[in-house]
Amino acid sequence: MLQRLTNNVLKSTSHRVVNPPPERRGRSRYSMPFFLHFRPDYLIETLPETVSAERSNLYPEPITAHDFLLQRLREIKLV
């Protein structure tokens, strides 16, 4: 959502888990993801200060946070 809000100025990263190398297997490890979500009715519109003559608006159509989440869940085949 932040990537869309900032016109790709702040890029999203994919979360992935990789098995450790053989010499580290069997040791405990921790993962602490942090997810932040706008209110479902929040309208995600590109911030005007991230649009310029050199950087066109990549997301001209606003979308609600709820619709964006559903779109992403469909893309990763969870819905």
C-alpha positions as CSV (number, residue, x, y, z in Angstrom):
1,M,0.0,0.0,0.0
2,L,2.9,2.3,0.8
3,Q,4.4,1.7,-2.6
4,R,1.2,2.6,-4.3
5,L,0.7,5.7,-2.1
6,T,4.2,6.9,-2.9
7,N,4.1,6.2,-6.6
8,N,6.8,3.5,-6.2
9,V,9.2,5.9,-4.4
10,L,9.1,3.5,-1.4
11,K,9.2,0.0,-2.8
12,S,7.6,-3.0,-1.3
13,T,9.7,-6.1,-0.7
14,S,8.5,-9.7,-0.9
15,H,8.5,-11.7,2.3
16,R,10.2,-15.0,1.9
17,V,11.6,-17.7,4.1
18,V,14.8,-19.5,3.1
19,N,15.9,-22.8,4.7
20,P,19.2,-22.3,6.5
21,P,22.4,-23.9,5.2
22,P,23.0,-27.5,6.6
23,E,25.4,-26.4,9.3
24,R,22.8,-24.1,10.8
25,R,19.8,-26.5,10.6
26,G,18.5,-27.6,13.9
27,R,19.1,-24.3,15.6
28,S,16.2,-22.1,16.7
29,R,15.5,-19.0,14.7
30,Y,12.8,-16.4,14.9
31,S,10.9,-14.4,12.4
32,M,8.9,-11.3,13.5
33,P,7.0,-9.8,10.5
34,F,5.2,-6.6,11.0
35,F,2.2,-5.8,8.9
36,L,0.4,-2.5,8.9
37,H,-2.9,-1.9,7.2
38,F,-4.9,1.2,6.6
39,R,-8.6,1.3,7.6
40,P,-10.6,-0.6,5.1
41,D,-12.4,2.5,3.9
42,Y,-9.2,4.5,3.5
43,L,-8.8,5.8,-0.1
44,I,-5.3,5.2,-1.4
45,E,-4.4,8.1,-3.7
46,T,-0.9,8.8,-5.0
47,L,0.7,11.5,-2.9
48,P,1.0,14.6,-5.1
49,E,4.6,15.3,-4.1
50,T,5.6,11.9,-5.6
51,V,4.4,12.9,-9.1
52,S,6.4,15.1,-11.4
53,A,7.2,15.7,-15.0
54,E,10.0,13.0,-14.7
55,R,7.8,10.6,-12.7
56,S,4.3,10.2,-14.0
57,N,1.5,8.9,-11.7
58,L,1.7,5.1,-12.0
59,Y,-1.6,4.7,-10.1
60,P,-4.0,7.4,-11.4
61,E,-7.1,5.5,-10.2
62,P,-7.5,5.6,-6.3
63,I,-8.5,2.4,-4.6
64,T,-9.7,1.6,-1.1
65,A,-7.4,-0.2,1.3
66,H,-9.9,-3.1,1.4
67,D,-10.1,-3.4,-2.4
68,F,-6.3,-3.2,-2.6
69,L,-5.9,-6.0,0.0
70,L,-8.4,-8.2,-1.9
71,Q,-6.5,-7.5,-5.2
72,R,-3.1,-8.5,-3.6
73,L,-4.7,-11.7,-2.0
74,R,-6.0,-12.7,-5.4
75,E,-2.5,-12.1,-7.0
76,I,-0.9,-14.4,-4.5
77,K,-3.8,-16.9,-4.9
78,L,-5.0,-16.7,-1.3
79,V,-8.5,-15.8,-2.4
